[in-house]
Structures are given as structure tokens and as C-alpha cells.
Amino acid sequence: MTAPVYPPLTLGLIVGNRGFFPAHLCDSGRAEVLKVLEKAGIRVVTLGTDASRFGAVESLTDAQKCADLFREKAGEIDGVLVTLPNFGDERAVANALRWSGLRVPVLVHAFKDAQGAMTIRDRRDSFCGKMSVCNNLKQYGIPFTLTRLHTVNPGEASFARDLADFEVTCRVVRALKGLRIGALGARPTAFNTVRYSEKLLEGAGVSVETLDLYELFGWIGKMKDDDVAVQAKLGEIREYVVAKSVPGAALMKMAKFGVAVDGWMERTRLQATAIQCWTAMEEFFGVVPCTLMSMMSNMGMSSACEVDIMGTVAMVAMTRGSGRPSALVDWNNNYGEDPDKGVIFHCSNLPKDLFVTEGAGKPTMDFQEIIAGTVGKENTYGTVVGRLKASPFTYLRVTTDDGAGRIRAYCGEGETTDDALNTFGGVGVVRIPDFQGLLRHICENGFEHHVAVNPVRMGAGLAEALSKYLGWAVYRHG
């Protein structure tokens, strides 16, 4: 089982033009932008040079042609890049976007003027034109994203970073609009922290489908050990993680659980789940679901513990933003005397893509040590134990603020380290600049102890997606 492969990003491209500025710059500028987008693996929907002069948008007619094209391809377009090789016509750009009906992220880009090319033939004035385009987009109520530098040429490293951030933004917005999450089982009684507002989520375009554990166990009870689907799932489990010390009966229960969940997700069109992983599962079924949850997360179908629906939302956002699996962990322990280090932990269902692959940290299946003393070791097989790789990472927590009637979040970046740590479960040591300030923010604002993590730096694009395009209140640490 491998990490998911997502389709290439598709951007609508609007090339701005204004008649009394050098139009030949639109021809060369369009070609330069298309070359950069092709190199980045981004598909493009844009007017052809047979539809308007240089394929640019200047007049009302051009704007309507562009809008019609975008509306026709709306199901494919993840975002729009507005590029200004010269001043550009602000009304044409704004009208094209408004008339298209698209509700996707918009990146506004302007070319640099060259100091030695400031004559009437070659002067761009896109420095000024960008302000006019942004002014009109603001008037039209169309949210937009800016490049790091006010003007930047497409081939520069700064624009490559802008484009990478924007890709994250587009993918996150696309993933969360229309997301369907399965809530399997009730919230564990002791976990008030994972309460959430289903109605606020629905208002944000995220739906939750519930299922009682009793119903799931009923489906499992009708399965036979030699069912083709059960045997196939058993093979997947054994291929996914080393399970030499786990009894065969426990593995069979996991296989049946996996088949039941797969069927439920397919029938109800779910992309992710949050599961009541303890303690009813162990007491009355006899395994923990961690390995199956790890497998799902590793394939891009994020699965959070303890029916933490908002944890699942954060996992999905980062998985789609980065193309790598996310994990849900606890902010769990201090690490010695270093105020900028801490221990993240779960017991665990972390996807194996995040673990060290060799040596002592290599993921293996084991029993859940925390609750084994209560329900018995024999009923707690199925955790995935391992050490997180040393790498950069992004963290994200999303919560519903019922009192304020809105969704809030915080995110930031840090690194997982290879510092020594002797413990159990899925675990890692993290270093985060001003970690104490982050912890203070979490406590003062009533955030949960769970946080989603992903081994890719994407804080800028992630925060832009959640705040500007989804309207959530986002604190970006650092």
C-alpha cells in the first residue's frame, strides 16, 4: 500500500492587456508564463491566440469569451492565475472572473519592468496595474492571493515559491469543499475535547455521516473467515506492517473490520473517517483499529482517533495540500529542558509513510499498552509502533467555536528530530521556534490537545486557503 497520487493542478490563466501599453509584451509574457507552468506540471485553461489578441483579456468581449471558457471547464479548474505583462485592464480581469461563476483561489501576478527598457515601446507599468486589478477584485468581492514580491518575473525562484504555495491553497480549498467524513461510533465519554459543531462544518461544506459501532459489528458478524474480501484484506495487513507477535485470531478480526469500513465508505461516498477506537472496541470486539486506520491514512483516506472529526478535517487539508499522508498526534510531553522541543505521540495509528523504515524505529504491529491493563493485552493488538522520521513538518489544528459561530484554526512549521527517546507507541521529538508561545496560544484559546502533522512545509499556502478562501479565523505561528 502506497501514498496517494493526486491529479495535476489545473489553473485558469488570464493574461491582462491594456491597449495603449506595449501589447507585444503580452505575447512574450504569455509564452513565458505557460512555459513555467508546464515545467511545474500544472495544466492550463486559457484563451487561445485565435480567440483574442495574443490570447489576452482586454475588452468586454474578451472577458466574456474567457468567462465562457472557464464556466465550461469549471469542474477541472482548481484556481486562477492572473498575470499582467503590461498594465492590464482591471475591469476585463474582474468581469471575466465574475461572469465565470468560479469560486476558486486567484493569484495575481505582475511582471517586472527592466531598468534599461523604460521607453514607450517596452515599459510595462504592471507595477501600477496590479494595484488597479486588486482594487477592482476587492470591489467585486473576489478574494485573491498576492505574490511575495509586488512584481516578479515568472522564471525567478521567488515566483516558484509563490506558485508552490498557491498550489497548496488550491488543493486545500478543493479538498474541503464537499468533503464527506464518516464518524464511526460515539465520542469517548472522557473526551470532551473532541466535541464539535456538525452544523458549522456543514455550513463550511463539510458533511459528516454517522454509524453506530453496533451496526458495524453486526456486518462483521455475518462475514466468514474464508470470504474473498476478508482474505484479501488480511493479505494487505500482513504486507503493510510486521505482525509476527500478533495472534492470528486478532488479525482476522482486523481484516473483517477493514472490509466492513471499506464497504461503508464506498456506499456512503466518504473520503475520510474518525473512529471510536476505545474502549468499547477492545471490550466487545477484541482488537484496536489502529492498523486499519494507519493503512487508510497512508492511502490518503485520513482516519483520526477518538472520533475527532476536526482532527480529520486538518489531516485531509494537509494530505491534499502536500500529497503526503498526515497523522493525528497528541502534543504530549516536554523534552528535557529545551523549551522549543517537545514529544508528539499516539498509541498509534500513524501512517507508515511517516516512520523511520529501518532499525529500532521501523513500524511494527503490537498491543496498546495504555489500556491493556484495563481490558487485557489479548484485546488490544493492532497498534502501529514506530519512530517518526527526522524531517521538516507542518502542524494544523481546526476547531469549531460554537459560541462565536465560526471555525478557528492554528498552523505553523517546525521539524521532527532524531533526538533519543525511549518510549512506546508512534512517537517523535519536535523542535518549533517559540514553542512556548504556541503552547500558550493553544491553552488560552481553548484548542484541543490533538494536532495533525504532515512531513512537508506548507504553512503559507495552508493558512491562505483556510483564512482567505474558507473564511476561518487562522493563527499562523511564527
Secondary structure, 3 states (H helix, E strand, C coil): CCCCCCCCCEEEEEEECCCCCCCHHHHHHHHHHHHHHHHCCCEEEECCCCCCHHHCECCHHHHHHHHHHHHHCCCCCCEEEEEECCCCCHHHHHHHHHHHCCCCCEEEEECCCCCCCCCCCCCCCHHHHHHHHHHHHHHHCCCCEECCCCCCCCCCHHHHHHHHHHHHHHHHHHHHCCCEEEEECCCCCCCHHHCCCHHHHHHCCCEEEEECHHHHHHHHHCCCCCCHHHHHHHHHHHHHCECCCCCHHHHHHHHHHHHHHHHHHHHCCCCEEEECCCCHHHHHCCCCCHHHHHHHHHCCCCEECCCCHHHHHHHHHHHHHHCCCCEEEEEEEECCCCCCEEEEEECCCCCHHHECCCHHHCCEEEECHHHHHHHCHHHCEEEEEEEECCEEEEEEEEEEECCCCEEEEEEEEEEEECCCCCCCCEEEEEECCCHHHHHHHHHHCCCCCEEEEECCCCHHHHHHHHHHHCCCEEEECC
